[in-house]
Amino acid sequence: MGNLLFFSMFVPLGAYFSIDSLQNSSQNKKTSNQVLTLGTLAILLQVAFMYIFTAILKMRTDVWQSGKAIYHSLSLCQCVTPFGEYLLQFKQILEFLTSVVLYFELIGPFLMFMPILNGQIRLILIILFFILQVGFGATLTICLFPWASVVAILPFLPPYFWDSVLKKVRVEERWTHFISSFQKRIFSNPILEKILLFQPNITINTLKPSAFTNVIVSFFLLLIFWWNLSPLDPRYTLPPQLSTLGNTFRLIQNWAMFAPPGTRVVWIVIPGELKNGKTVDILQNGKDVSWDKPKSPTLYYKNQRWLSLLATSISPGRASSLVPPITNYFCKDWNKKHIGEAQVTEVEFYVVYQNILENYELSDPEKLFIWKQACLPKN
């Protein structure tokens, strides 16, 4: 979403459905319902790059070629939903969906730019992309990614959608009425009007970008294209200076999610020893310690933020800096809520994993000790 917001700076977002458009006294106001600039092209290509390059990265892995990728993703991901867990029993359907998702992500963006029947094709594809992202959101808890992707595809809506559908529901008329009422109620005070710099008649003409703007957009468009080529071949590695520039503007091009999905089911267990000698699972609010795979990973963790933090804590190079303060937090939080013999004296942090075998079965759980944290001073 940050990438789209960056390129939106070079798009005339204020031309319609904005206070600016209602205040525009220019004779060039609304001369056309269609805008084609390098800025609009950049937004469309950014969305297309996301799908095309993630598909190319997936095609380079055996698990996607074999049709097992979605099964692996739902099995391995700690963010799988109960519905995603339910789908794991339909292995043949998941193999079919793996091929559908892979080739749709690769071919769909190209069809968006078809010169023939472009409006009709775009509308159908937008519906299909919407279904794709709803599927992601229904099976995986991956924050706002599916819904941000739905918003990202909206710029592909064909002109006749805005000209016909929105006209029928009188969106522009209602928007104008709303803003007019807003102006009368909020800006009736002349002092407030001056403070908010509200001008009833201004001249704007943002539909034609300057040559300098086109140069800037062209540069960053080439930058993100080069960045997307980098994972495909070492010869296209982005120079450090350009990488730093791209990171500065948050134009990160990393579409390797689930490419490949991995080969292990991973979860976290944090056993704690109480003063009375009993060992409980601190992460599970004092339940008995179990090393078995959680039935529902998304319900296993307190919320999405805890899931993200704990998943990050066991990523390569992060355990030494994140796990100690996390276990220290659990110590303090537990002992603040418990007294006497129910207080915890020490906690341990384990990563438990199972490997996915060729026949869709899982290996026996294996424990990996990460850290031990003393919670109370020794007598």
C-alpha positions as CSV (number, residue, x, y, z in Angstrom):
1,M,0.0,0.0,0.0
2,G,2.9,2.3,0.7
3,N,4.1,1.9,-2.9
4,L,0.7,2.9,-4.2
5,L,0.6,5.9,-1.9
6,F,4.0,7.0,-3.2
7,F,3.0,6.9,-6.9
8,S,-0.4,8.5,-6.0
9,M,1.6,11.7,-5.5
10,F,1.9,11.9,-9.2
11,V,-1.8,11.2,-10.0
12,P,-4.5,13.9,-10.0
13,L,-6.4,12.4,-7.1
14,G,-8.1,15.8,-6.5
15,A,-9.7,16.0,-9.9
16,Y,-12.9,14.3,-8.8
17,F,-14.8,13.6,-5.6
18,S,-12.7,16.1,-3.6
19,I,-13.2,19.5,-2.1
20,D,-10.6,20.8,-4.5
21,S,-12.7,19.7,-7.5
22,L,-15.7,21.5,-6.2
23,Q,-13.7,24.7,-5.6
24,N,-12.1,24.5,-9.1
25,S,-13.1,27.5,-11.1
26,S,-10.9,26.6,-14.0
27,Q,-12.5,26.4,-17.5
28,N,-10.6,23.2,-17.9
29,K,-12.6,21.6,-15.1
30,K,-13.7,18.1,-15.9
31,T,-12.9,18.2,-19.6
32,S,-12.3,14.5,-19.6
33,N,-13.3,11.5,-17.5
34,Q,-10.1,9.7,-18.4
35,V,-6.6,10.5,-17.4
36,L,-3.5,8.8,-18.9
37,T,-0.1,9.9,-17.4
38,L,3.1,8.2,-16.4
39,G,1.7,8.4,-12.8
40,T,-1.4,6.4,-13.6
41,L,0.7,3.9,-15.6
42,A,3.1,3.6,-12.6
43,I,0.3,2.7,-10.2
44,L,-1.1,0.1,-12.6
45,L,2.3,-1.4,-13.3
46,Q,3.2,-1.6,-9.6
47,V,0.1,-3.7,-9.0
48,A,0.9,-5.8,-12.0
49,F,4.5,-6.3,-10.9
50,M,3.4,-7.6,-7.5
51,Y,1.4,-10.4,-9.1
52,I,3.7,-11.2,-12.1
53,F,6.9,-11.4,-10.1
54,T,5.5,-13.4,-7.2
55,A,4.2,-15.9,-9.8
56,I,7.6,-16.1,-11.4
57,L,9.3,-16.7,-8.1
58,K,6.7,-19.4,-7.2
59,M,7.3,-21.1,-10.6
60,R,11.0,-21.5,-9.8
61,T,10.2,-23.8,-6.8
62,D,9.4,-27.5,-6.9
63,V,6.5,-27.3,-4.4
64,W,4.5,-25.0,-6.6
65,Q,5.3,-27.1,-9.7
66,S,4.1,-30.2,-7.9
67,G,0.8,-28.7,-6.9
68,K,1.5,-29.0,-3.1
69,A,2.2,-25.4,-2.4
70,I,-1.2,-24.4,-0.9
71,Y,-1.3,-27.5,1.2
72,H,2.2,-26.7,2.5
73,S,1.2,-23.1,3.1
74,L,-1.9,-24.0,5.1
75,S,0.0,-26.7,7.0
76,L,3.1,-24.6,7.8
77,C,1.8,-21.1,8.4
78,Q,1.2,-20.2,12.0
79,C,-1.4,-17.7,10.7
80,V,-3.7,-20.3,9.2
81,T,-7.4,-19.8,10.1
82,P,-9.8,-22.6,11.2
83,F,-11.3,-22.5,7.7
84,G,-7.8,-23.0,6.3
85,E,-7.3,-26.0,8.6
86,Y,-10.6,-27.4,7.4
87,L,-9.5,-27.3,3.8
88,L,-6.4,-29.4,4.5
89,Q,-8.5,-32.6,4.2
90,F,-9.2,-31.8,0.5
91,K,-5.8,-32.4,-0.9
92,Q,-6.8,-32.9,-4.6
93,I,-8.8,-29.6,-4.6
94,L,-5.8,-27.8,-3.0
95,E,-3.6,-29.2,-5.8
96,F,-6.0,-27.8,-8.4
97,L,-6.2,-24.5,-6.7
98,T,-2.4,-24.3,-6.5
99,S,-2.2,-24.4,-10.3
100,V,-5.1,-21.9,-10.7
101,V,-3.5,-19.4,-8.3
102,L,-0.1,-19.7,-9.9
103,Y,-1.1,-19.2,-13.5
104,F,-3.8,-16.6,-12.7
105,E,-1.3,-14.4,-10.9
106,L,1.0,-14.7,-13.9
107,I,-1.5,-14.2,-16.7
108,G,-4.1,-12.0,-15.1
109,P,-2.1,-8.8,-14.9
110,F,-1.2,-9.1,-18.6
111,L,-4.9,-9.5,-19.5
112,M,-5.6,-6.2,-17.7
113,F,-3.8,-4.4,-20.5
114,M,-5.6,-6.1,-23.4
115,P,-6.5,-3.6,-26.1
116,I,-9.6,-5.6,-27.2
117,L,-12.7,-5.5,-24.9
118,N,-10.5,-4.0,-22.3
119,G,-13.3,-2.7,-20.1
120,Q,-15.2,-6.0,-19.9
121,I,-12.1,-8.1,-19.4
122,R,-10.9,-5.8,-16.6
123,L,-14.2,-6.0,-14.8
124,I,-14.2,-9.8,-14.9
125,L,-10.5,-9.9,-13.8
126,I,-11.1,-7.5,-10.9
127,I,-13.9,-9.8,-9.6
128,L,-11.5,-12.7,-9.9
129,F,-8.7,-10.9,-8.1
130,F,-11.2,-9.9,-5.4
131,I,-12.2,-13.6,-5.0
132,L,-8.5,-14.5,-4.8
133,Q,-7.7,-12.0,-2.0
134,V,-10.9,-13.0,-0.1
135,G,-9.6,-16.6,-0.3
136,F,-6.3,-15.5,1.2
137,G,-8.0,-13.6,3.9
138,A,-10.4,-16.5,4.7
139,T,-7.6,-19.0,5.1
140,L,-4.7,-17.0,6.4
141,T,-4.5,-14.3,9.0
142,I,-2.0,-12.0,7.3
143,C,-3.1,-8.6,8.7
144,L,-4.3,-6.1,6.1
145,F,-2.5,-7.7,3.1
146,P,-5.6,-9.2,1.3
147,W,-7.7,-6.1,1.9
148,A,-4.9,-3.7,0.8
149,S,-4.5,-5.8,-2.3
150,V,-8.3,-5.4,-3.0
151,V,-7.9,-1.7,-2.8
152,A,-4.8,-1.8,-5.0
153,I,-6.8,-3.4,-7.8
154,L,-9.5,-0.7,-7.9
155,P,-7.5,1.7,-10.2
156,F,-8.1,-1.0,-12.9
157,L,-11.8,-0.4,-12.9
158,P,-12.8,0.6,-16.5
159,P,-14.1,4.1,-17.3
160,Y,-17.6,2.9,-18.2
161,F,-17.9,1.7,-14.6
162,W,-17.5,5.2,-13.3
163,D,-19.6,6.7,-16.2
164,S,-22.5,4.3,-15.9
165,V,-22.8,2.6,-12.6
166,L,-21.8,5.6,-10.4
167,K,-24.0,7.9,-12.5
168,K,-27.0,5.7,-11.9
169,V,-26.6,5.9,-8.1
170,R,-25.9,9.6,-8.4
171,V,-22.7,9.4,-6.5
172,E,-21.3,12.7,-7.8
173,E,-24.6,14.5,-7.1
174,R,-24.7,13.2,-3.5
175,W,-21.0,14.0,-3.0
176,T,-21.5,17.6,-4.1
177,H,-24.5,17.9,-1.8
178,F,-22.6,16.5,1.1
179,I,-19.6,18.9,0.6
180,S,-21.9,21.9,0.1
181,S,-23.7,21.1,3.4
182,F,-20.3,20.6,5.0
183,Q,-19.1,24.0,3.8
184,K,-22.2,25.8,5.2
185,R,-21.9,24.2,8.6
186,I,-18.2,24.2,9.2
187,F,-17.0,27.2,7.2
188,S,-19.8,29.6,8.0
189,N,-17.4,31.2,10.6
190,P,-15.2,33.7,8.6
191,I,-12.4,33.4,11.2
192,L,-12.4,29.6,10.9
193,E,-12.5,29.9,7.1
194,K,-9.3,31.9,7.1
195,I,-7.6,29.6,9.6
196,L,-8.4,26.6,7.4
197,L,-7.3,28.5,4.3
198,F,-10.6,27.7,2.6
199,Q,-10.9,29.5,-0.8
200,P,-14.3,29.3,-2.5
201,N,-12.9,29.9,-6.0
202,I,-9.5,28.5,-7.0
203,T,-8.1,27.4,-10.3
204,I,-6.5,24.0,-10.5
205,N,-5.3,22.0,-13.5
206,T,-3.6,18.9,-12.3
207,L,-4.5,16.6,-15.3
208,K,-1.3,17.4,-17.2
209,P,1.9,16.7,-15.2
210,S,5.0,18.7,-15.8
211,A,8.0,17.3,-17.7
212,F,10.0,17.2,-14.4
213,T,7.2,15.1,-12.8
214,N,7.4,12.7,-15.7
215,V,11.1,12.3,-15.3
216,I,10.8,11.5,-11.6
217,V,8.0,9.0,-12.2
218,S,10.0,7.3,-15.0
219,F,13.1,7.0,-12.8
220,F,11.2,5.3,-9.9
221,L,9.2,3.1,-12.3
222,L,12.5,1.8,-13.8
223,L,13.8,1.5,-10.2
224,I,11.0,-0.8,-9.1
225,F,11.2,-2.9,-12.3
226,W,15.0,-3.4,-11.8
227,W,14.4,-4.3,-8.2
228,N,11.9,-6.9,-9.2
229,L,14.4,-8.4,-11.6
230,S,17.0,-8.7,-8.8
231,P,15.8,-12.0,-7.2
232,L,15.6,-13.7,-10.6
233,D,19.3,-13.4,-11.7
234,P,22.4,-12.1,-9.8
235,R,23.3,-10.1,-12.9
236,Y,20.4,-7.8,-12.2
237,T,21.3,-7.2,-8.5
238,L,20.3,-3.7,-7.5
239,P,23.2,-1.4,-6.6
240,P,23.4,-0.6,-2.9
241,Q,22.9,3.1,-3.6
242,L,19.6,2.5,-5.5
243,S,18.5,0.0,-2.9
244,T,19.0,2.6,-0.1
245,L,17.1,5.1,-2.1
246,G,14.2,2.7,-2.7
247,N,14.1,1.8,1.0
248,T,14.1,5.5,1.9
249,F,10.8,5.9,0.0
250,R,9.5,2.5,1.2
251,L,9.3,1.2,-2.4
252,I,10.3,-2.3,-1.2
253,Q,9.7,-4.9,-3.9
254,N,9.6,-8.2,-2.0
255,W,7.0,-10.5,-3.4
256,A,8.5,-13.9,-2.3
257,M,5.7,-14.7,0.2
258,F,5.2,-18.5,0.1
259,A,7.7,-18.8,-2.7
260,P,8.5,-21.4,-1.4
261,P,6.2,-21.9,1.6
262,G,8.7,-23.9,3.5
263,T,9.0,-27.5,4.8
264,R,8.3,-27.2,8.5
265,V,5.3,-26.6,10.8
266,V,6.5,-24.4,13.6
267,W,5.0,-23.2,16.8
268,I,6.3,-21.9,20.2
269,V,6.0,-23.4,23.7
270,I,7.0,-21.4,26.8
271,P,6.9,-23.7,29.9
272,G,7.3,-22.1,33.3
273,E,8.2,-23.6,36.6
274,L,6.1,-22.4,39.5
275,K,7.2,-22.1,43.2
276,N,5.1,-25.1,44.0
277,G,7.1,-27.2,41.5
278,K,4.3,-27.4,38.9
279,T,5.2,-26.7,35.3
280,V,2.7,-24.9,33.2
281,D,2.6,-23.3,29.7
282,I,2.9,-19.6,30.3
283,L,2.0,-18.7,26.7
284,Q,-1.3,-20.6,27.2
285,N,-2.3,-18.9,30.4
286,G,-1.2,-21.7,32.7
287,K,-2.5,-24.8,30.8
288,D,-0.6,-28.0,31.0
289,V,2.4,-28.1,28.8
290,S,1.8,-29.9,25.5
291,W,4.2,-30.4,22.7
292,D,1.6,-31.4,20.2
293,K,0.8,-29.3,17.1
294,P,-1.9,-26.7,18.0
295,K,-5.3,-27.5,16.5
296,S,-5.8,-23.9,15.4
297,P,-2.6,-21.8,15.2
298,T,-4.5,-18.5,15.0
299,L,-6.4,-19.3,18.3
300,Y,-3.2,-20.6,19.9
301,Y,-1.7,-17.1,20.2
302,K,-3.3,-14.2,22.1
303,N,-3.8,-12.0,19.0
304,Q,-2.3,-11.2,15.6
305,R,0.3,-8.9,17.1
306,W,1.6,-11.6,19.4
307,L,1.7,-14.0,16.5
308,S,3.7,-11.5,14.4
309,L,6.1,-10.8,17.3
310,L,6.8,-14.4,18.2
311,A,7.2,-15.4,14.6
312,T,9.7,-12.6,14.1
313,S,11.5,-13.6,17.3
314,I,12.5,-17.0,15.8
315,S,13.5,-15.7,12.4
316,P,17.2,-16.0,11.5
317,G,19.4,-13.6,13.5
318,R,16.5,-12.2,15.7
319,A,16.3,-14.7,18.5
320,S,19.2,-13.4,20.5
321,S,17.8,-9.9,20.6
322,L,14.1,-10.6,20.9
323,V,13.6,-13.8,22.9
324,P,15.2,-12.6,26.2
325,P,13.0,-9.5,26.6
326,I,9.9,-11.5,25.5
327,T,10.5,-14.2,28.2
328,N,11.3,-11.4,30.7
329,Y,7.9,-9.8,29.9
330,F,6.1,-13.2,30.5
331,C,7.9,-13.5,33.9
332,K,6.8,-10.1,35.1
333,D,3.3,-10.3,33.6
334,W,2.7,-13.7,35.2
335,N,4.0,-12.8,38.7
336,K,2.1,-9.5,38.7
337,K,-1.1,-11.6,38.4
338,H,-0.2,-14.4,40.8
339,I,1.1,-14.5,44.4
340,G,2.8,-17.0,46.7
341,E,3.4,-20.5,45.4
342,A,1.7,-19.7,42.1
343,Q,4.4,-17.4,41.0
344,V,6.8,-18.5,38.3
345,T,10.5,-18.9,39.1
346,E,11.8,-19.5,35.6
347,V,10.6,-19.9,32.0
348,E,12.0,-21.6,29.0
349,F,11.5,-20.7,25.3
350,Y,11.2,-23.6,22.9
351,V,10.6,-23.8,19.2
352,V,8.7,-27.0,18.2
353,Y,8.6,-28.2,14.6
354,Q,7.4,-31.0,12.4
355,N,8.6,-31.7,8.9
356,I,6.1,-32.3,6.0
357,L,6.8,-35.6,4.4
358,E,6.3,-36.6,0.8
359,N,3.0,-38.3,1.5
360,Y,1.4,-35.2,3.1
361,E,2.1,-36.6,6.6
362,L,4.0,-34.9,9.4
363,S,7.0,-36.2,11.2
364,D,7.1,-36.4,15.0
365,P,7.5,-33.1,16.8
366,E,11.0,-32.0,17.6
367,K,11.9,-29.5,20.3
368,L,14.6,-26.8,19.9
369,F,15.6,-25.1,23.1
370,I,16.2,-21.3,22.7
371,W,16.4,-19.6,26.0
372,K,16.0,-19.9,29.8
373,Q,14.9,-16.8,31.9
374,A,15.1,-16.6,35.7
375,C,12.0,-14.8,36.9
376,L,12.7,-14.5,40.7
377,P,16.0,-13.8,42.5
378,K,17.6,-16.9,44.0
379,N,17.5,-17.1,47.7
